[in-house]
Amino acid sequence: MRLPRLFLALLYSSLVVLSISACSSATDTGAGDAGKAPWEAGAMATAANPHAVDAAMKMLRAGGHAVDAAVAAHAVLGLVEPQSSGLGGGAFMLVYQRDPGSLVFHDGRELAPAGATPGMFMDDGEVMGFMEAWQSGRAIGVPGVVALYEDTHRKYGKLPWATVLQPAITLAREGFEVSPRMAGFLPRIAELGRLDENPGAAQYFYPQGKALQPGHLLKNPQYAETLSRIAEEGSSAFYSGAIARAIVEQARAEPNPGTLSLQDIANYRTREREVLCEPFRKLRVCAPVAPSSAAAQIMMLSYYDQFTQQDMDPEQQLAAFVDAQRLAYADRDHYFGDPDFVTVPLQQLLSPAYLRQRASERFAPDAIPVHGEPEAAGTDVTLIWGKDSTGEVPGTSHLSIVDSEGNAVSMTATVEAPFGSGRWAAGFLLNNQMTDFAREYRADEPAQANAVAPGKRPRSSMSPLMVFDEGGELLMVTGSPGGNSIPAYVFKSLVGILDWNMTPQEAADYPNVIARGETVRVEVSAAAGQEIADMLKSLGYKVEERKGENSGLHIILVEGGQLSGAADSRREGKVGALPPLDP
């Protein structure tokens, strides 16, 4: 059987184990700006919808910072791709400043209301079903995206605040053609939830009781008005006043009303958090800390490197790729949560001693992966968490941007499930992010790291990442939507480009292989997917064949002084590029 180039690539002979590096809220990528040549690679943006890329490119052509372009692009995504993210949700933004060579993780994740309790999704001792929880007022957390827009623009933006929001305002007023992807969701969501019944949402997505069709010119004057107020008044227009009251009204409506209050909304703040920059061979991979799951990809790279060697046959290489995921996912699921509430032992989980020991615990193909014990490797950690029961549904989008000065943004944004909670306020949908917490709660059992608590951020699989070369220059910007599969999708992009010599587009389009728990999901609808599934079955893995996956990898690679990009063909996006600025 002739196998794809991915599995024929030879690997480096050196075995490198990652070591933890010091980090702060403004992390040095490893080289600073000393000796750097002027940036001559131009600019690039890639996102899941052409309208969003057009907005980003407009900002970049005007000399805007990557953050200007990111805010403009995401404000448009919230309009044209409401099934994935929007003003009523949250986001993570990783921002790179080429001068002085710093990285900051801006956490715009949603917050649990003050009235939230660990058992809020329990009913007479039983866990509320996901469908019921998803469509409830209890599922709505305080949105963080608008605060993230303002905080990052204030710190990095070069263009006027109103300017970056104008493309979305104009598009909302003039209308856009409904995309096949959005239209395709609507009949299915009507069968599962209440989007076609909820006030505002029903009239917008199902006019005259019928789902919007592809090509329909859709206008959203409410969205335009909301963004216009934010453009004029700042984020206070969103976190107080009429918009905040509309959010609370929807969150407290039946069925299963939540406790979200005006005070909860007014109290929202983003956080600046640390970034981990760790070696992978001669490169440095930089990932946000929890509540993001991006550090899991650093763990995966270490295990993959330990499992691989030169002259491996394709089956061995594929097994290394799968087993690295199984080990890292088990630890991610058990230990990761909001670091403001729980101790997330990243230093211990990424220590050389633990990574070596954990790699030696490689699971047999038919075994059920379990989390490791860092203290058994001699690291200083004693944490007792209950078994994780978190479920996470894909309703997310990612964008990657590099501006004409070499600054970059990797941003992943979400409303959690498709169309969030299905509840509508002021022209946008509200998230169901509270279901990203562990819904099961037993008072007589140890708490889970991702248990619900007032003011807590739920753990997220969102993993915006950047990679830097041995000289400290930006090499790669990547990230993806996809719920619990995000770590696997992003890991594929890293290994595909950094080790399998793929182009960004080849890496994005390659079959997705997700190895979380005892089952390995394989995207057999993609070319070579069936070969991969059959190979894994022959090795003894329990394989679930999937006809489609929800990845949305948007990647930028800097190589030889030039930019190349990818827009995942599973979505509807594109790549936009600008030549270098004239000296």
N, C-alpha and C positions, 0 to 999 in steps of 0.2 A: 504493500500500500504506500502510495506516495503521500508524504505528509507535508503540511504547509511549512513555509520558511521559518515560521515562529519556532517550531520544535526542532528544526535542524541547526539552529544557530549554536555555535560552540560557546562555552562559558569561560570566563576567566578562571585561571587555576588558583588564584589566591583566595583564601577564605578569610573574610573580614567580618569581625563582630563589632557592632556599633557600640560606641561609648557615649555616655551622657555628657552634654556640654552645658556650661553655664548659660543662663538666659535671663532676660528681663523683659519688661513690657515693650521695650524697643530693642529687639534682638539684632546683634551684628551678624551679618550673613557670612562673615569669615574673612573678608578682605578690606572692608571699608572702602573709601574712595581714593586711596593713595595710588597713584600711578595708572589710574584708569584712563583709557583713551576716550575721546568724545564719542557719544552714542551715534552710530551711523546706520542702524538697522531699520529705521523707520518706525511705524506704529501699526498696531493690529488689534482687532476686536473680533471675538467670536461668541455667539450666543444662540439661543434656541429659536429665535424668530428673526426674520430679515428686518422687520420694522425696528427691533431693538438694536440690531447692529447698525442700521442707518443712523439712529439717534446717537450711538456711541461715536461713530465716524464723524458726525457733524461736530461734536465736541472736540475730537482730536484734530480735525482740520482747523478749528478755531484756536488751536494752541492750548487746549485744556489738558488738565492732569488726568491720569488714568482714573482717578476717583470721580472727576466730573463725568467722564464717559460712562463709568459704571452706574452712577446714580441715574443718568439720563436713560441708559439702556434698561435698567431694572424698572424704572417708572413706566416704561413702555411695556415691558414683559407683564407687569401687573394688569395691564389693560388687555393685551392681545393673547395672553396665555394664563388666564385666571385660574385654570385648573391646577396650575403648578405653584404659583407664588403671587404676592401682591402686597398692597398697603396693609392688609389685615393680618400679615404673617410676620416672620422673623428672618434673619440672615446672619451669616458669618462673612466677614470681609478680611482678607489677608492683604495688607498693603506694603509694597516694597518701594522705598525711596533710594534710588541709585546713589544719590548724594545726600546723606553720608553713608549709604550702604546699610540701611536699617530695615527691619521688618516689624510690623505691629499687627496683632490679631485684634480686630474690633468685633466684639461679641454683641450682636443685636438679636439674640435669641429671646423668645417670648418668656414671660414670667407667670408663675402660678398666682392666682388671686390670694389675698390675705385670708379668705375664708376656705381655702383648699385644705383637705384633710387626706391622710394616707389611704383611708378607706372610702373615698368618695365615689369610686367606681365599683363598689361592692353592694350587693343587694341580697339581704337575708342569707349571708354567708357565701353567696355565689358571685363570681365575677360578672359584671355587666358585659354582655356580648359587644364585640367591637362595633358592629353596625349601629347598635343602640347608643353606645358611648360617642361614636363619631358624629352623629347627628344631634347631639345634645348641647345645651348651653353650658354644661359642666366641662365640655371639651375645650372651651375658648380661653386662651391665655392672653395676657396683655401684649398687643402687637409691638414689635421692636423695629421694624424696617424704617419707619419715618424718622425716628430718633437716630438710627444709624446713618441715614442719608445726611442729616444735618450735622452730626458730630464729625463725620469723616470729611464732609465738604468744608466745614469750618477749619479743619486742620490742614487739608491738602489742596482744596479747590483753588483754581485760578480764574475760572469764569464766574460771572454773577450767579447767585443762587437761583434766581428766577429763570435764568437762561437754561440751566441744566434740566429744569422741569418742563420747559416749553414744548419740546417735541411730543411728550405724552399728552399735554393739555390740548395741543392742536389736533393730534390724532383722535383723541376722545371726542372732540367737537365735530370734526369733519367726517369721522368714521373710518373704519378699516374693514377689509373683507375677512369674514370668519374663515379660519383655517380648517383644513380637513381634520387635523388632530383634535382641535377643540370640539368641532361638530361631532366627531366620532365618539367622544366621551358622553355626550348628552343623553342619548337614549339609554345607555347602560346605567348612568348615574340616576336617572329617573326611576329605574327599576329597583335600585338598591337603597336610595335615600329619599330626601325630601326637597331636593333642589328645585323640582318642578312644582312644589307646593308652598315654599317659604315666600313671604312677602318680599317684593323687590326682585329676588332672584328668579322667581317663576316668570314674572313679566319680562325680564331682561333676556333670559336664556330660552324661554318657551313662549314666545309671543303667540297669542290666540291659541295657547295650549299645545303648540307644536314646536319641537326642538329646532333650533337654528340650523340652517343648512350651509355647507361650504359655499363661499362666495357671497353670502349675504352681507350687505353693507351695514355694519353695526356701529351705532353711535352711543356714547355714554356721557351725557351732559353732567350727570352727578359726579362722575369721576373727574371730569374737567373742572367742575366747581370746587371739589375737595382739593385738588392739586393747586388750583389758583389761590385758594385761601392759604395753603401751606407756603406757596411761593411768596405771598405778600406778608404773612404773619410769622412764618417759621413753624417749627414743629408744635408750638403751643396751640396752634389752630387745630391740631389733631388730638393732642393729649388733654384738652379741656374744651368746654363749650359744646356746641351742637353736635359735632362729630363724635366726641367722647360720649355724649348722652345717647346717640344712636347706637353706638357699640354696646353700651351697657344694656339698653333696652332689648337688643337682640340676644345678648348673653343670658338675660334673666327670663326670657320667654319660654313657654312650654314647647315641647316636652322636656322633662329633666332639666329645669333651669339651673344655671350656675350662680355663683356668688360674686362675679366680677362687679366692681364698683368704680365710681368716678375717682375715688381716692387711689385705687389700684392703678388706674391709667395715669393719673397725674404723677404718681411716684416712680414711673418707669425711668430707668437709666440704662444706657449701654455700658459695657465694660471694655477696657483695654487689658488684654491678657498676654501671657508669654507665648513665645514661639520656640519650638525645639528645632535646632539645626544639627542634624546628625550625619556622619559620614556614610556614604555608600560607595565603596571603592574609592575613586579619586574625586567623587562629587560630594555635595552636601544637599541633603533633602530637608526642607524646612516645613514644619507642620504646626498648626495651632494646638494648644493644649485642650483639655476637657473644659467645657462639655462637648467639644468637637471630638470626633473619633479619629482624627487624622494621625495621631500617634500610632494607631494600629497599623498603618501602612509602613511606618518605620520598623515596627516589629516584624511585619511580613517580609520586608526586604532582608532583614537579618537572617531569619529562618531560611528563606529561599537561598541566600548566599551560602549558608552552612550546608544545605542539602545538595548543592550543585557542584559539579566538577567537570573538567574537560572530558570529551569523548563519551558523554552520557548518551544513552539511547533516548528516543523521543518519549517512551513511557516513563522513564526515570525523571526526565525533565518536567513532564506534565505532573507527575506525582509530587515533585518538589513544589511546584506552583500551588497545587491544591493543599498540601499539608501545611505550608506556611500560613495559608488563610485559616485553616482549622485551629491551629494553635493560637493565633492572634485574636481571632473572633472570640474564642472561649474566655480569654482574659479580658478583652474589651467588654463583653457582656457582663462579666462579674464585677469588675472594679471601677468602671467609668461612671461618673455622675457629675453633678454641678460641684466644682471645687470650692465654691463659697459655702457649701453645706457638708460635703464629705471629703475625706482624705483620698485623693486619687494618687496611688503610689507610682507615678510615672518614672521617677528616678530609679526606683527599684525594678520596675518592669523592663526598663531599658538598660539595666546594668549588664556589663559583659558576663558576669558570673551567672546571672539569671538567664540571659539569652542562651548561653551555652547549655545550662542544665535543661532549660525548657526544650531546646532542640533535641536533646537526647531522649525526651519523652514523646517523640513523634508517634502519633496514633496509628494503629493498624487500620487499613481501609474500612473494615467493618466495625470499628470501635466508635463509641460515642465520645466526642471530645469533651474534656472537662477543663476547668481553669487550673492554672498552676498555683504554686505557693512560693512567692518570692523569698520568704524567710527560710525555706529549705535550702536556698542557694547562698545563705549567709548574709542576705540583705536585711536591713532593719525595718521590718514592717509586720505588724500584727493587726490584721483587719478581718472581721467576721461579718460577712454580708450574707443575706439570704440568696437563694437561687433566683437568678434574674428571670422575670416573666414579661419583659417588655416586648410589645409588638410595634412595628413601625411600617407604615404604608407609604409608598412612593407618591408624592405630590410636590415636586421640587424642581428647581431650575438652576443652571450654573452658567456663569459667564467668565471669560478670561480676557484681559486687556493689557496691552503694553503701549505706553505713549511714546511720543517722539523724543523724549529725554531718557528713555530706558526705565522709567518708573512702571510699576505693574500692579494689577489687582487680580486676585482670584476670589470670586464671590459666589457663594451658594446660598440660595434663598428658598423659602418654603412656606406653604400653608398646611403642611402635613399630608393628609389624604387628598385625592383629586377634588378640587373645588372646596377644600377645607371643610368647615362644618356645614357648608351650604347656606349659612345665614348671611344676610346682606345688610350693609350699613353704608350710607353715603356714597354709593357707587362702587363698592368693593366687597369682596367676600371675607369673612372672618375665619381665622384658623381653627383647627381642632387639635392644637399642639399638646394639650393636656393628656391626650391619649399616647403621647410619646413617653410618658412616665409608665412605670410598672403599675398596671391596674389592679393586680391581685395584692391583697393585704391580709396578713394573718397576725393578729396581735401577739400570739404566743410563739411566733417564729422570728428569727433575726430579720431586721429591716433590710430591704434591698438598697443598694447604692443609688439606684434610680427611682426610689420611692417618692411619692408626692409629698410636698411640703410647701407651706405658704412662702411666696417670694422666691421660690426655687426655679431654676431653669431645667427643663428636661434634657436628658442626654440626647445627643444628636449624632447620627451617622455622617452628617455633612462634613466633608474633608477637603476644603480648599488647600492646595499645596503648591509649593514652588521648589525648583531645583537649581542649584548654582554650580558652575564648573570649578575646576581646581584653582582658577585665578580669582574666584569670587564673583564672576560675572553671571548674570541671569542666564539660565539655560532653558528652563521649562516652566510653564504655568499650566496647571491642570485642575480638574475637579469634575464632579458629576452629580446629578440627582439620582434617586433610586432607592430611597428608604434604607433598610438594613443591608441592601446590596451595594451601597455606595463604596464602602472600603474595598470590596472586591473589584468594582469597576475602576476605581482610581489606581489600585494596585496593578491592574492589567495595563493601564496606560504607562505606568512607570517602568514595568518590566518590558513591555513591548517596545518602547522607545530606547530605554537605557541599556537593555541587554539583548533584545531580539532584533535590533537594528531596523525597526519599522519606522515608517513615516508617521506623523501624527494622525493622518487620516486612516492609514492601515491599522494603527493601534485602536483607534476609536471604533472602527467597524468590525474588528475581529470578534468572533463569538465570545460572549460573556460566560465565564465559569465562576460560580459563586459557591464557596465551600464553607458554609456556616452550619455547625451542628453535624448530625450524622448523615445528612443528604447533600450531595453535590448537584447543583442545578446547572444544566448546560443548555445553551441557546442553540438548539439544533436547526432553527430556521435560518441561521447565518451560515455562509459558506464555511465548510470544514467542521461545522458544529457536530454533525452526526458522527464523523470520524473520532472526534474528541470524546463524545459520549460513549461510543463503543469501546474505545481504548480504556477509559476509566472503568467501565463495567468489567472488562477483562482483568483489570488489576484488583477487583474485589470491592470497589466503591459502590455505594447505593446511589444511583443516578436518577435524577428527575429530569426528563427531557421537556424543554420549554420551547414553545413556538415564537415567543417574543420576550424581550426584556425591556426594562424601563430606564436604561442608561441614557445619559445625555452628556457625554464627555465633550468638553470644549477645551481645546488644547492649543497652546502656542509654544513653538520650539525656536530657540535662537541658536543658529548654527552657521559658522563661517561668515558671521556678520550679517546674516539674513534671517528674516522671520518666515516661518511656515506654520500653518494652522490647520485645525480640524474642527468641523462641526458634525457631531454624531448624526449619522444618516437615519437613526431611529426617531429623530426629532425633525424640526422644520427650519433649522437655522442656516447660517452661512458664515463665512469668514470675510472680514473687510480689512484692507491693508492700505497704508500710505507709504510713499517713498520717503527716504531720509529728508530732513529739512535742509534747505539750502544754507550753506555757511554764511 
